[in-house]
Amino acid sequence: MEPTKKTSRRRFLENTAAIGAIGAIGASQLIKSCSPGESTADVVEPSFLLTAPEGQPLKAGVIGCGGRGTGAAIDFLNAGSGLSVVAAADMFQDRMDGFRQKLKDEKDVTLDDSRCFIGFDAYKKVIDSDVDIVILATPPYFRPEHFQACVEARKHIFMEKPVAVDPLGARAVMAASKQAEAAGLCVVTGTQRRHQWSY
C-alpha cells in the first residue's frame, strides 16, 4: 500500500524533536502521577467572572462608531455596573446615527447631541471630554495618532486590533505604550479570544 502523504526529512526531524522534548519534560511527572501510592496535587480550576466586580463608576468615550466601535461600546456596558458611554466621535454622520440608535435600542443609552462629534478632529473632543476610558475603534491607520493623544491626556485605553498598519505606526504605538506604562495607564487591545468566555 502506497503512503498517501509524503513527509520530508526535515519535517520528520522537527516532529521527532518536538515529541522528544515533550517526553523529556513531562514523562517523569506522568509516570510519578500514575504510580500506586503516590499522592498528586489537587487541580485548582480558576473561577471566571461574568462581569467585573463592583468599583468606581467609569465613563467611556468611543472614537470610531462603525460596527466594531458599536460592538465595543455595548461590550463595555455589559462588562459590569457603574459603566457608561458619554461621548462619541466619527468621521461620518450616518455612522454616528447608527451608533446612537443601537445604544438606545440595546442598552437604553441616549447620547446628548453636544457629546457627539463629527470630523477629523472629533477624536480630540472626545479625549478632552470628561471620560476615564477611550475606546479606539477607527480604521487602524489612525490608531497610532489617536493612541498617542490618549496617552498624553492620561486616559485609559481600549484599542481594537490591529494597532497599526506599517512599521512607522507600530514603532509609534510601542513608544506610546512605554509612556502609558510609566504614567500608570491601563491599555488593552482587542485580543477577544483571550477574554471570550467559551474559550
N, C-alpha and C positions, 0 to 999 in steps of 0.2 A: 504494500500500500504506500502510495506516494504521500509525503507530508504536504499539507495544504498551505502552510505558511513557512517561508524560509526565514531563518534567523541569521543575522550576520555575526561574525566572530566578536565584534565589538559589543553588540547588544547582549550576546551570551555572557561575556565577561562582566559587563555592567550589572546584569541581573544576578549573576552568581555572587559578585562582591556585595551587592545590597542584601541578599539573603544571608550571606555570611556575617555581615555586620549586625543584622537584627538578631541572629542566633547568638553571637558573642555577647551582645549586650543583655539580651533577655532570657537566654537559656537557663542560667543559674537560678534566676528568680522563679521561672516557670517550674523547674524541677523541684526547687525547695517548696513552692506552694502546693505541689502535688504529693509531697512526702507525707506518709501517715504520721500522725502525732505532732506535726508542726502546726503551730497556730499562725494564722495570717491576720494582717491588719484589716480592720473594718474599712469598707469603702464608704466614703462620705460623698454623697451627691450634693452639689451646691444647689441652693434654692434660687430660683429666678423670680424676680418681681414682675408683676404685670404692669405696674405703674411706679413712678418714682415715689419715694417716701415724702411725707409732709415736709415742707420747707418754706422759705420766704417766697412771696409772690414774685413771679418773673414775667417781664413784658418783652415780647419779641417784635422785631421788625423784619419784614420779608423784602428782599431785593431780588426781583425776578418772579413774576406772578403767573408763569405758564403752568403746565401740568405738574412739573416737578416741584416748583415753588408752592403751588396749592397743596400738593400732597404732603410736603414737608411741614407746612403750616398746620394742617389737620393732624399729622402725626405728633407734632409738638403739643397741640391742645389735648390730645388723647393721652399724653405721657404722664399726667398727674393733675392734682388740683392746684389752684392758685396760678395757673398759667394763662396768659392772654396774648393775643396778637393785636398790636395797637397802631402799627404803621406799615405801609407797603409802597414799593416803587417798581415801576416797569417802564419800558420804552413805549408801549402801545396801550391805548385806552381800552381796546377790546379785551386784552389780557387782564387788565385791572378789573374790568366789569365782570368777567367770568370768575375771577378770583373772589371778588366780594360776594357774588351770588352764591358760590359754592360754600363759602364760610357761613353765610346766612342760612342756607338750606340745611347744611350738615351739622353745624355747631351753634346756630342761632347767635352768631357774632356779626355785629354791624360796625363797619369801619366808617368813621366820620370822613366826609369829603376833604376836610382840612388835613387829614393824615394820609392821604393817598396822593402820591407824587408821580408825575409822568415826565420823561425826558432823560437825556444823557446824564444830567447832574442830579437826577432824582435820588440816586443812592446816597448822596451826601446828606440829603434832607432826612432820610430815614435814620442814618447814623447819628445825626445831630438831634434827633427827637429823643424823647425820654424812654429809651429802650435799654434793657440789660443784655439782650442777646440779639444778634443779627443772623438771619438765615440767608445765605448766599446761594441763589438758585438760578442765576442768569446763565447764558451760554458761557462755557469755560474760558473763552478768550478774555473776558472782563474780570475773571476771578482774581488774578494777582493784584490788580489795582484796587479792587474793592476790599480784598483781604487786608492789604496794607493800610487802607483808610480806616478800617475797623480796629486794627491793632493800635494805630496812632490815637484813636478816640477811646481806647481802653474798653472795648466791648468784647463780650464773649461771643464766640462764632461757631455756627454750624455751616459748613460749606459742602455743597454737593461735589461729587467727583465727576470728571477729572478736575484736578485743581489748576491745571494749566494745559496749554496746547503746544508749547515749544520749550526749548531749553532755557531761554531767557525768562519766560514766565515761571518755569519750575524753580529756577535759582531765586527769583524774587519771592516766591512762596516760602522756600526754605529759609531765606533771610528773615522774612517777616515772622515766621514761626519761632525763630530764636528770640525775636523781640517779644512775641506773645508769651513765651515761656518765662522770660526774665521779668515780665510785668505780672505774672501770676494769672494769666487769662486761660480760660478753658477753650480749646479748639477741637472740634470733632468734624470728621469728614464722613461722607455718605457711604460708608462700608456696611451696607444694610445687612449683609449676611451674618456679620458678627453680632448683630443686635436682634435679628429676627427670631421670634420665639420658636418656630418649628425647627430651626437649625440648632 
